[in-house]
């Protein structure tokens, strides 16, 4: 997996609600 070109890396911050969840982010699946 890799981060799409020009997109920020996932942050370590989280979203607090009923459950604590990570902030949304995008990944690219790259074949081996």
C-alpha positions as CSV (number, residue, x, y, z in Angstrom):
1,X,0.0,0.0,0.0
2,X,1.1,3.6,-0.6
3,X,-0.2,7.1,-0.3
4,X,-1.5,8.6,-3.6
5,X,0.7,11.1,-5.3
6,X,0.1,14.6,-4.0
7,X,-2.0,13.5,-1.0
8,X,-0.9,13.9,2.7
9,X,0.2,11.0,4.8
10,X,-2.4,9.8,7.3
11,X,-2.2,11.7,10.5
12,X,-2.1,10.3,14.0
13,X,-5.1,12.4,15.1
14,X,-8.5,10.9,15.6
15,X,-12.2,11.8,15.5
16,X,-14.0,11.6,18.8
17,X,-17.6,10.6,18.7
18,X,-19.5,7.6,20.1
19,X,-16.3,5.6,19.2
20,X,-12.8,7.0,18.6
21,X,-12.0,6.5,14.9
22,X,-9.1,7.5,12.7
23,X,-9.5,10.5,10.4
24,X,-10.4,9.5,6.8
25,X,-7.5,8.9,4.4
26,X,-6.7,7.3,1.0
27,X,-4.4,4.5,0.1
28,X,-3.4,2.9,-3.2
29,X,-2.9,-0.9,-3.5
30,X,0.2,-1.6,-5.6
31,X,0.7,-5.1,-7.0
32,X,4.0,-6.8,-6.2
